[in-house]
Amino acid sequence: MIELEQEDPIPQGDLALQITALPRETNGFGDIYGGWLVSQMDLAGTAMASKVAGGRVATVAIDRMAFLVPVAVGAQLSFYTQALEIGRSSIQMLVEVWSDDPLSSEWRKVTEAVFVFVAIDGSGRTRPVPPRR
């Protein structure tokens, strides 16, 4: 996993998803739910892993993650993905989340995690990832 506390960090990988954090994604205290953020990370990682796998994938694991900064309502969230390792049927995908806070105009890293996806066929059985060209 890439070091969380980089000096002057920049996003790793390709932009896979952008979404605005809305009030409906908050708890009673006005904070964005961590679980909602994880589900968006899974969507971004799945989109990119399915391209690598040439079809359907399933999430089988998520490596540790830490929330570095809170996410404000109205923040524009950008999800970056990078394939770290491609196995016979699995893909390890780094997913980073960056926030553009509308109040402070500050661009900062929110969190990251390594998601592990497995390529599956129409019956839900593991299948090989096609060779890269």
KOLDREN-404215 format. One line per 5 residues: their letters; for each residue y, x, z of N, C-alpha, C. Coordinates in nm, 4 decimals, decimal comma, m for minus. Atoms other than C-alpha are relative to their C-alpha. Example, Ala and Ser with C-alpha at 12.3 -4.5 7.8 and 13.67 -1.06 7.14 Angstrom:
BEGIN
AS = m0,1190:0,0890:0,0000:m0,4500:1,2300:0,7800:0,1200:0,0900:0,0000 | m0,1190:m0,0820:m0,0060:m0,1060:1,3670:0,7140:0,1090:m0,0770:0,0730
***
This chain:
BEGIN
MIELE = m0,1169:0,0840:0,0000:0,0000:0,0000:0,0000:0,1237:0,0889:0,0000 | m0,1245:m0,0750:0,0077:0,3512:0,1192:m0,0717:0,0725:m0,0097:0,1331 | m0,0721:m0,0064:m0,1264:0,5606:0,2215:0,2268:0,1056:m0,1103:0,0065 | m0,0950:0,1104:m0,0147:0,7598:m0,0790:0,3558:0,1431:0,0476:0,0216 | m0,1341:m0,0471:m0,0313:1,0544:0,1237:0,4801:0,0409:0,1146:m0,0917
QEDPI = m0,0447:m0,1013:0,0943:1,1698:0,3090:0,1706:0,1506:0,0189:0,0156 | m0,1439:m0,0251:0,0020:1,5098:0,4721:0,1537:0,0504:m0,0428:m0,1369 | m0,0526:0,0535:0,1253:1,7003:0,2775:m0,1153:m0,1137:m0,0488:m0,0909 | 0,1150:0,0474:0,0767:1,3943:0,0820:m0,2356:0,0394:m0,0795:m0,1245 | m0,0162:0,0809:0,1211:1,3586:m0,0797:m0,5761:m0,1301:m0,0757:m0,0217
PQGDL = 0,1230:0,0756:0,0236:1,1102:m0,3462:m0,6900:m0,1011:0,0801:m0,0812 | 0,1101:m0,0645:0,0712:0,7708:m0,2198:m0,8064:m0,0659:m0,1035:m0,0906 | 0,0728:0,0881:0,0899:0,6089:m0,3773:m1,1114:0,0895:m0,0880:m0,0845 | m0,0669:0,0909:0,0920:0,7063:m0,6675:m1,3342:0,0388:m0,1292:0,0696 | m0,0439:0,1281:m0,0533:0,9006:m0,9811:m1,2524:m0,0980:m0,1078:m0,0452
ALQIT = 0,0996:0,1018:0,0314:0,6439:m1,2631:m1,2333:0,0483:m0,1411:0,0303 | m0,0445:0,1323:m0,0428:0,8338:m1,5505:m1,0675:0,1356:0,0125:0,0665 | m0,1262:0,0112:m0,0738:1,1805:m1,6485:m0,9515:0,0134:m0,1441:0,0448 | m0,0137:0,1344:m0,0553:1,2501:m1,9450:m0,7276:0,1086:0,0018:0,1071 | m0,1023:0,0128:m0,1029:1,5272:m2,0696:m0,5000:m0,0609:m0,0643:0,1233
ALPRE = 0,0494:0,0552:m0,1261:1,4420:m2,1311:m0,1344:0,0831:m0,1239:0,0343 | m0,0673:0,1275:m0,0235:1,5263:m2,4974:m0,0697:m0,0204:m0,0491:0,1433 | 0,0133:0,0510:m0,1376:1,5773:m2,6886:0,2569:m0,1366:m0,0613:0,0298 | 0,1316:0,0604:m0,0253:1,2414:m2,8662:0,2127:m0,1057:0,1038:0,0376 | 0,0936:m0,1068:m0,0366:1,0697:m2,5265:0,2652:0,0291:0,0587:0,1372
TNGFG = m0,0379:m0,0547:m0,1308:1,2156:m2,4839:0,6148:m0,0655:m0,0776:0,1139 | 0,0465:0,0665:m0,1214:1,0972:m2,5614:0,9634:0,1193:m0,0643:0,0713 | m0,1050:0,0675:m0,0760:1,2992:m2,7455:1,2295:0,1153:0,0900:0,0406 | m0,1049:m0,0946:m0,0367:1,5000:m2,4310:1,2992:0,0778:0,0507:m0,1208 | m0,0702:m0,0405:0,1218:1,6096:m2,3874:0,9373:m0,0505:0,1278:m0,0635
DIYGG = 0,0584:m0,1221:0,0573:1,3868:m2,0880:0,8638:m0,1019:m0,0375:m0,1077 | 0,0993:0,0212:0,1051:1,1777:m2,0650:0,5460:m0,1379:0,0283:0,0584 | 0,1373:m0,0181:m0,0470:0,8087:m2,1097:0,6282:m0,0631:0,1234:m0,0628 | 0,0726:m0,1152:0,0512:0,6086:m1,7880:0,5971:m0,1149:m0,0417:m0,0898 | 0,1118:0,0486:0,0801:0,3148:m1,9868:0,4621:0,0428:m0,0428:m0,1394
WLVSQ = m0,0521:0,0378:0,1314:0,5282:m2,1272:0,1804:0,0232:0,1253:m0,0837 | m0,0266:m0,1251:0,0719:0,6331:m1,7741:0,0891:m0,1308:0,0636:m0,0482 | 0,1299:m0,0561:0,0387:0,2697:m1,6567:0,0864:m0,0579:m0,0781:m0,1183 | 0,0535:0,0789:0,1117:0,1737:m1,9456:m0,1438:0,0712:0,0334:m0,1302 | m0,0737:m0,0399:0,1208:0,4482:m1,8449:m0,3891:m0,0447:0,1382:m0,0469
MDLAG = 0,0519:m0,1328:0,0348:0,3224:m1,4843:m0,3756:m0,1345:m0,0128:m0,0700 | 0,1307:0,0220:0,0612:m0,0262:m1,6119:m0,4578:0,0154:m0,0531:m0,1421 | m0,0262:0,0504:0,1351:0,1112:m1,8050:m0,7571:0,0412:0,1127:m0,0943 | m0,0469:m0,1115:0,0826:0,2913:m1,4954:m0,8882:m0,1141:0,0968:m0,0300 | 0,1115:m0,0922:0,0187:m0,0125:m1,2719:m0,8341:m0,1079:m0,0579:m0,0904
TAMAS = 0,1009:0,0659:0,0839:m0,2497:m1,5249:m0,9922:0,0420:0,0001:m0,1464 | m0,0488:0,0025:0,1385:m0,0305:m1,5541:m1,3028:m0,0225:0,1340:m0,0681 | 0,0146:m0,1317:0,0607:m0,0369:m1,1807:m1,3616:m0,1463:0,0460:m0,0032 | 0,1414:m0,0394:m0,0021:m0,4014:m1,1250:m1,2581:m0,0776:m0,0736:m0,1080 | 0,0713:0,0739:0,1050:m0,5144:m1,3981:m1,4985:0,0277:0,0582:m0,1382
KVAGG = m0,0283:m0,0691:0,1265:m0,3409:m1,2113:m1,7812:m0,0886:0,1231:m0,0135 | 0,0837:m0,1201:0,0014:m0,5230:m0,8919:m1,6876:m0,1467:m0,0380:m0,0217 | 0,1401:0,0415:0,0060:m0,8536:m1,0791:m1,6496:m0,0330:m0,0774:m0,1263 | 0,0239:0,0783:0,1202:m0,8090:m1,2747:m1,9701:m0,0558:m0,1379:0,0295 | 0,0475:0,1331:m0,0370:m0,8702:m1,6043:m1,7921:0,0127:m0,0263:0,1481
RVATV = m0,0062:0,0499:m0,1369:m0,9328:m1,7713:m1,4619:m0,0326:0,1077:0,1033 | 0,0261:m0,0892:m0,1132:m0,9158:m1,5773:m1,1341:0,0060:m0,0814:0,1294 | m0,0063:0,0601:m0,1328:m0,9637:m1,6625:m0,7681:0,0479:0,1054:0,0989 | m0,0451:m0,0897:m0,1065:m0,7873:m1,5087:m0,4690:m0,1128:0,0138:0,1011 | 0,1083:m0,0212:m0,0965:m1,0464:m1,3492:m0,2399:0,0461:0,0733:0,1258
AIDRM = m0,0489:m0,0713:m0,1183:m0,8348:m1,1386:m0,0011:0,1496:0,0267:m0,0136 | m0,1404:m0,0414:m0,0068:m0,4817:m1,0587:0,1065:0,0077:0,1069:0,1071 | m0,0167:m0,1080:m0,0968:m0,4061:m0,7267:0,2725:0,1174:m0,0350:0,0902 | m0,1055:0,0285:m0,0987:m0,1679:m0,7174:0,5685:0,1376:m0,0120:m0,0625 | m0,1381:0,0117:0,0443:0,1904:m0,8175:0,5274:0,0879:m0,0157:0,1224
AFLVP = m0,0992:0,0147:m0,1065:0,5017:m0,8069:0,7414:0,1269:m0,0548:m0,0623 | m0,1270:0,0540:0,0483:0,8179:m1,0083:0,7000:0,1109:0,0911:0,0522 | m0,1012:m0,0992:m0,0355:1,1028:m0,7583:0,6951:0,1336:m0,0628:0,0357 | m0,1283:0,0687:m0,0239:1,4013:m0,9958:0,6851:m0,0224:m0,1504:m0,0168 | 0,0134:0,1442:0,0197:1,4455:m1,3723:0,7176:0,0522:m0,0418:m0,1373
VAVGA = m0,0443:0,0534:0,1284:1,4942:m1,5819:0,4037:0,0885:m0,1206:0,0272 | m0,0958:0,1090:m0,0194:1,8003:m1,8067:0,3984:m0,0203:m0,1089:m0,1049 | 0,0007:0,1093:0,0969:1,8103:m2,1475:0,2340:0,0995:0,0353:m0,1099 | m0,0860:m0,0324:0,1136:1,9558:m2,1005:m0,1132:m0,0207:0,1389:m0,0560 | 0,0275:m0,1355:0,0497:1,8285:m1,7448:m0,1491:m0,0807:m0,0076:m0,1288
QLSFY = 0,0772:m0,0116:0,1239:1,7062:m1,6572:m0,4987:m0,1075:0,1036:0,0256 | 0,1112:m0,0899:m0,0269:1,3602:m1,5056:m0,4507:m0,0615:0,0474:m0,1302 | 0,0618:m0,0612:0,1180:1,2129:m1,2678:m0,7064:m0,1315:0,0632:0,0429 | 0,1347:m0,0463:m0,0310:0,8398:m1,1895:m0,7054:m0,0426:0,0990:m0,1076 | 0,0405:m0,1068:0,0912:0,7294:m0,8611:m0,8626:m0,1470:0,0318:0,0243
TQALE = 0,1426:m0,0306:m0,0119:0,3669:m0,7752:m0,9348:m0,0330:0,1279:m0,0747 | 0,0466:m0,1236:0,0627:0,1867:m0,4551:m1,0197:m0,1496:0,0130:0,0259 | 0,1440:m0,0213:m0,0157:m0,1871:m0,4086:m1,0844:m0,0210:0,1409:0,0545 | 0,0249:m0,1295:m0,0631:m0,2978:m0,1295:m0,8515:m0,1350:0,0564:m0,0399 | 0,1342:m0,0447:0,0343:m0,6673:m0,1168:m0,9341:m0,0737:m0,1144:m0,0689
IGRSS = 0,0795:0,0982:0,0728:m0,8904:m0,2961:m1,1828:m0,1446:0,0466:0,0040 | 0,1418:m0,0319:m0,0121:m1,2599:m0,2996:m1,1040:m0,0806:m0,0734:m0,1057 | 0,0870:0,0683:0,0955:m1,5571:m0,4502:m1,2832:0,0370:m0,1480:m0,0116 | m0,0366:0,1417:0,0020:m1,4618:m0,8054:m1,1830:0,1207:m0,0307:0,0886 | m0,1109:0,0233:m0,0934:m1,1756:m0,7585:m0,9354:0,1283:0,0706:m0,0449
IQMLV = m0,1325:m0,0558:0,0285:m0,8042:m0,6855:m0,9591:0,0778:0,0031:0,1310 | m0,0898:m0,0120:m0,1150:m0,5907:m0,5511:m0,6757:0,1423:m0,0031:m0,0524 | m0,1349:0,0221:0,0504:m0,2348:m0,6716:m0,7286:0,1010:0,0097:0,1148 | m0,1110:m0,0079:m0,0945:0,0705:m0,5595:m0,5315:0,0985:m0,1109:m0,0347 | m0,1012:0,1040:0,0189:0,3093:m0,8526:m0,4859:0,1126:0,0276:0,0988
EVWSD = m0,1197:m0,0219:m0,0817:0,6615:m0,7812:m0,3591:0,0940:m0,1185:m0,0167 | m0,1003:0,1064:0,0046:0,9256:m1,0391:m0,2721:0,1354:0,0599:0,0357 | m0,1365:m0,0456:m0,0195:1,2958:m0,9634:m0,3026:0,0916:m0,1213:0,0061 | m0,0913:0,1117:m0,0198:1,5834:m1,1863:m0,1955:0,1416:0,0389:m0,0389 | m0,1429:m0,0134:0,0311:1,9314:m1,2247:m0,3375:0,0683:m0,1080:0,0833
DPLSS = m0,0598:0,0939:m0,0943:2,1118:m1,3886:m0,0441:0,1353:m0,0476:m0,0523 | m0,1251:0,0505:0,0578:2,3893:m1,6184:m0,1744:0,1211:0,0160:0,0915 | m0,1120:m0,0126:m0,0932:2,5994:m1,5813:0,1419:0,0529:0,1424:0,0078 | m0,0423:m0,1398:m0,0154:2,6028:m1,2026:0,1639:m0,0054:0,0773:m0,1312 | 0,0223:m0,0681:0,1278:2,5165:m1,1141:m0,1991:m0,0814:0,1271:0,0183
EWRKV = 0,0827:m0,1171:m0,0289:2,2729:m0,8671:m0,0466:m0,1366:m0,0144:m0,0664 | 0,1294:m0,0077:0,0667:1,9620:m0,7687:m0,2476:m0,0910:0,0786:0,0914 | 0,0861:m0,0696:m0,0949:1,6781:m0,6841:m0,0121:m0,1444:m0,0445:m0,0116 | 0,1436:0,0274:0,0027:1,3033:m0,6669:0,0151:m0,0367:m0,0877:0,1193 | 0,0409:0,0940:m0,1040:1,1513:m0,9545:0,2107:m0,1381:0,0357:0,0544
TEAVF = 0,1372:m0,0310:m0,0403:0,7806:m0,8638:0,2154:m0,0784:0,0540:m0,1193 | 0,0947:m0,0413:0,1037:0,4862:m0,7244:0,0193:m0,1399:m0,0160:0,0549 | 0,1414:0,0048:m0,0379:0,1100:m0,7585:0,0228:m0,0830:0,0352:m0,1225 | 0,0944:m0,0236:0,1080:m0,1895:m0,6557:m0,1830:m0,0968:m0,1172:m0,0011 | 0,0907:0,1119:0,0210:m0,3799:m0,9558:m0,3177:m0,1179:0,0504:m0,0820
VFVAI = 0,1190:m0,0349:0,0768:m0,7353:m0,9159:m0,4426:m0,0482:m0,1276:m0,0689 | 0,0463:0,1112:0,0826:m0,8415:m1,1458:m0,7256:m0,1321:0,0378:m0,0638 | 0,1261:m0,0196:0,0702:m1,1836:m1,1878:m0,8843:0,0016:m0,0894:m0,1233 | 0,0112:0,0774:0,1239:m1,2311:m1,2972:m1,2442:m0,1205:m0,0932:0,0114 | 0,1097:0,0961:m0,0062:m1,4399:m1,6138:m1,2638:m0,0096:m0,0774:m0,1313
DGSGR = 0,0212:0,0783:0,1221:m1,5904:m1,8201:m1,5429:0,0229:m0,1485:0,0290 | m0,0214:0,1425:m0,0133:m1,5730:m2,1961:m1,5982:m0,0834:m0,0659:0,1086 | 0,0865:0,0526:m0,1061:m1,8504:m2,2499:m1,3430:0,0355:0,0556:0,1372 | m0,0415:m0,0589:m0,1269:m1,6704:m2,0511:m1,0755:m0,0791:0,1224:0,0406 | 0,0788:m0,1204:m0,0281:m1,9051:m1,7534:m1,1000:0,0774:0,1245:m0,0435
TRPVP = m0,0651:m0,1267:0,0319:m1,7858:m1,3950:m1,1020:m0,0371:0,0440:m0,1409 | 0,0223:m0,0530:0,1346:m1,7463:m1,2436:m1,4488:0,0737:0,1329:m0,0116 | m0,0685:m0,1287:0,0171:m1,6416:m0,8992:m1,5733:0,1427:m0,0188:m0,0551 | m0,1345:m0,0068:0,0586:m1,2767:m0,8207:m1,6465:m0,0154:0,0717:m0,1330 | 0,0136:m0,0681:0,1293:m1,2490:m0,7390:m2,0174:0,0662:0,1383:0,0006
PRR = m0,0618:m0,1340:0,0061:m1,1710:m0,3747:m2,1027:0,1441:m0,0102:m0,0499 | m0,1412:m0,0035:0,0405:m0,8019:m0,2953:m2,1404:0,0124:0,0704:m0,1339 | m0,0227:m0,0637:0,1311:m0,6760:m0,2103:m2,4892:0,1201:0,0856:0,0027
***
